[in-house]
């Protein structure tokens, strides 16, 4: 070891330990939108400084956010007229025949596609691994949301590949209710999947997953 090497080694031994990294800003603390599970990773959440304070938000919206909502994708039409939309306000009414009720954007392409096609549409119930699919049909994907997906054209409309539960519906009525369009439809066919799935839900502005009941 040369004299210069000995000098550099001596300085390194005398140097103080590096300071620990400062604690992250509270707004950068990692949060999870999904319950922990396979394939779920942490993401960083940022608070919007211009967002309306919680206490000043509309009470009806705050109440709605406290209802655990199913996450579904509705599809209708064919070819260039096909459309899809993520819908969380959904209710199934038992009866003969069974019916489905949902609230959608009255100006959405989906409503036009359903009415143009004469009423048929497909309701897909999403599962834990379908968050990206939900966001795609909620408007996060620019252009055609069906682009790059495996889709089968059926008499009720585009059907997304996979063995998710689906309801094949036909439009009955559409009425304006509040700011939304209330869709009433007849369920013409139901295809279920195994009961051990983890459905995707929406609660307090975040995606959640529900575990199947223990038997």
N, C-alpha and C positions, 0 to 999 in steps of 0.2 A: 504494500500500500504506500503510495506516494505521500508526501507532506500535505499536498492539496486535498487528497482523499481523506486523510486523517482529520483535517480541519473541517471539511464538510460533514463528516460523520459526527464530530463533536458538536457542531451547531444543531444538527438534527436531534441529537439526544437531549439537548438543552431546551429545545423549542417547546412551548406550552402546548397542551392538548387542544385540538380545534374546538371551538365553541359549538355546542349543540345547535341543530337547526331550530330557528324560532318556531313557535307554535303556529300552525296555519291559521289564517283569518277565519273567524266563525262561518263566513259565507262560503268558504271553500272546504268545510268539513265534508267528508264523504257521506253520502246518504244513498239508500237503496229504495227504488220504487217498487221492486218486487221482493216478496219474501225470499229469504235465502233458499237456494236450491241449486241443482245441477244447471250449469250454464248461466247462472245469474251472477253478474259482476258488479262491483261498486262503480258508481258514477258520481261526479261532482255536481252539486246543485248550486246555482247562483240565484240570489234573491234579486228581484227586479226593484230598483230604488224608486221607480215610477208607478209601481203597482198600487192599487187602491188598498188602504189598510183593511185588515179583516173586519174590524168593527164597523166600517163604512160600506161594506159590500151588501148587495141586495139580500134580504133575509131568505127569499125563496130559493136563490141560488145556493146559499149556504146550507139550507135544509136539504136541497137535492143532493149536494155533495156528501151528506151524511147517510145517504142511502147506498148500500152496496149494489152496484149496477153490473149486470152481465155485459160482456163486450162481444158484439156480433158484427159481422160484415154482411150487408145486403147487396146483392148483385142482380142486374136486370139488363134486358136488351141483347143485341147480338151485333157482331162486327163493329163497325164504326160508331154505332149508337149504344153500345154497351156502357154501363156505368156501375160504379160500386161506391158504397159509403159505410163508414164505421158508425154503428148505432148502439147506444147504451141504454136508451129508454125503450124497453121491450117488455111486453106482458103476454103470456099465453093464457087463453081462457078456455077451460074445458067445456066440451059440449059436443053435439052432433049436428054439423061438423065442428071440430075445434077451430078456434080463431086466434089470430095473432094481432096485437095492437102495438104500434110503435110511433114515436115522435121523431120526425126528421126535418131537416132544413127545407122549407117550402120552395127555395130557389135552387135546390140541388139538382145536378144532372140525373141523379137516381130517380127522383120523382118523375122527371120528364121521360126517362127511359121506361119506367113501369107503365106509365099511361100510354106512351107511344106503342109499346109492345102489346097492349091490350090487357095488362094486369098481372102477368106472371112474374114472380121473382123468387130468388133463393136466399134463405137466411142461414148463414154459417155461424155456429157457436165456436168462439175461439178458445184456445187452451194456453197453458203457461208459456209455451214456446212461440206463441203467435204475436207477441207484442209488436214486432217490426211490421207484421201484416196489418195490424190494427192502425199503426201510425201511417202506413202507406195509403190506406183508404180514408184516413182522416185528413189527408191533404199534404203530408210531408214529402210525397213523391211527385216531382214535377212531371207534367205530361200524363201519359196513359198509365194508371196504376196497375193495369194488367200486364204491362210490359215485363217480359222476363219470367212470368209466372206460368206454371203448368195449369191450363184452364181447359175444361171440356164444355163445349156448347151443348146445352140441353133445351128442351122445350120450355123450361121455366127460366132460362137465362144462364149466364156463365156460372160454372161450378168449379170452385177452386180445388185443386188436387189435395188429397189427404182423406183420412177417415174420421173427420170431425163430425159431430152431430149436425144435421141440417134439417131445415123445414122448407118444403116446396109449397109456395103460397100463391094465391091469386087475389088481386086487389078487389076489395068490396067498396069502400068509400074513403075519401080524403076530405078532412075538414080542417079549417083554420082554428087553432086553439092557442091563444096567447101569441107567442112569436114563432110557433112551430106548426107543422102540418101533422095532424093526427091521422095515421094510416090504420085502417081496419081491413083485415084480410082473412080469407078462409085458408086454413092449412089443408092442402090436398094430399100431402104425403110427409111422413116423418121417418128419418133414418137416424137411429141412435148409435152411439159407440159404447165401449166398455165403461163401467161405472168407476173404474180406478183412475180416471183422468183427473188432471188438475185444471179446472176452468180458470180462464182469465177474467178478472173483475176490475172494477174501477171504483175507488173510494177516496174521498177527500183530495181529489185532483191527482191521484197516483194510481198506477197499475198495481194490482195485488193478485196473489194466487190463493186458491182454496185447496186444502188437502182433502182427499176422499175420507169419508167417515170410517173409523176403525170398525171392523166386524167382530 
